[in-house]
Every structure is written in C-alpha cells, then in structure tokens.
C-alpha cells in the first residue's frame, strides 16, 4: 500500500527504551485509547493528524501504532511526507505483547 518503514513491536520496544527522542504515537480514536493503551504513548487520532502535526517535533523519532496497523500505515506515510522520521509498528496494539493500561 505505502512504501514506508515498518518495525515489529519488539523493535519498537527496544527503540523506545534506548532512544530518549523516540515517541510512541497512537493514532486510534479516543474511545479505543481509553479502553487499552501502551503506557507513555501519545494520542493523536489519525483524523486529527492533519491539524495537529504542527505540535510534533521533527527532532523526534515517531513509532506510529493503531489497532492493527492500517491507520498507522497511513499516518506514517503522511508524517514522512511532512519530513518526520516515522515508522509503522506492524500489527498495532493487537500485536503488542508488553505492558498495557486499561480504563
């Protein structure tokens, strides 16, 4: 679909733990985010990204996730077109085997 770099959840976790400039960007809806999320992730729903991308720092590295990886692929493509270093996390939160928060 999009020619974008993709990383596994395992690779994402390593980057997030080792790179202080790495940000886990969740592009799901607020309702989905409230149900389950990765601790420390930042929520900007994909539908709001075109309005809120100016809030993002081009010096950061963004690992983009959604529920299964489709919306995040679109968001990653859009961010890269705008000059951001962004990577799509394969499989989204459904594929995230590490700690999550609920509620």
C-alpha positions in Angstrom: 0.0 0.0 0.0 2.5 2.6 1.2 6.3 2.4 0.8 7.1 3.1 4.5 9.5 1.6 7.0 7.8 -0.9 9.3 9.1 -2.3 12.6 7.9 -5.1 14.9 6.6 -4.4 18.4 9.9 -6.0 19.7 12.0 -3.5 17.7 9.7 -0.7 18.8 10.2 -1.5 22.5 14.0 -1.6 22.1 13.9 1.8 20.4 11.6 3.3 23.0 13.8 2.1 25.8 17.1 3.2 24.3 16.3 6.4 22.4 15.1 9.4 24.5 13.9 11.1 21.3 11.6 8.2 20.4 7.8 8.7 20.8 5.1 6.1 20.5 2.3 7.8 18.7 -1.1 6.2 18.9 -3.5 7.2 16.1 -6.6 5.4 17.2 -9.8 7.1 18.4 -10.0 8.5 22.0 -12.5 5.7 22.8 -10.1 3.0 21.7 -7.3 4.7 23.6 -9.3 4.8 26.8 -10.1 1.1 26.5 -6.4 0.0 26.2 -3.2 1.8 25.6 0.6 1.5 25.9 1.9 3.4 28.9 3.6 6.6 27.8 2.1 6.7 24.4 0.8 9.9 22.9 -2.7 10.0 21.3 -3.4 12.0 18.2 -6.2 10.3 16.3 -5.4 9.8 12.6 -8.4 12.1 11.6 -6.8 14.9 13.7 -3.3 14.4 12.4 -3.6 17.0 9.6 -4.5 19.6 12.2 -2.1 18.6 15.0 1.1 17.6 13.2 2.5 21.1 13.9 2.5 20.1 17.6 5.0 17.3 16.8 8.8 17.8 17.0 10.8 17.0 13.8 13.8 16.1 16.1 11.9 13.2 17.5 11.5 9.7 16.1 7.9 8.5 15.9 6.8 4.9 16.1 3.2 5.0 14.9 0.6 2.5 16.1 -3.1 1.9 15.8 -5.3 -1.2 16.5 -3.9 -3.4 13.7 -1.5 -1.4 11.6 -3.7 0.0 8.8 -4.4 3.5 10.1 -0.9 3.8 11.4 0.5 3.0 7.9 -1.4 5.9 6.5 -0.3 8.2 9.4 3.3 7.1 9.0 3.2 7.8 5.3 1.7 11.3 5.9 4.3 12.1 8.6 7.1 11.1 6.4 5.8 13.3 3.6 5.9 16.2 6.0 9.5 15.5 6.9 9.2 13.5 10.1 11.1 10.3 11.0 8.3 7.9 11.4 7.9 4.1 11.4 4.8 2.0 11.3 4.5 -0.6 14.0 3.3 -3.9 12.5 0.2 -5.3 13.9 -0.7 -2.4 16.1 -1.8 -2.8 19.7 -3.3 -6.2 18.9 0.3 -7.4 18.3 1.9 -5.5 21.4 2.9 -8.3 23.8 4.1 -5.9 26.6 2.5 -3.8 29.3 -0.7 -2.0 28.6 -3.1 0.2 30.7 -6.9 -0.1 30.7 -9.7 2.3 31.6 
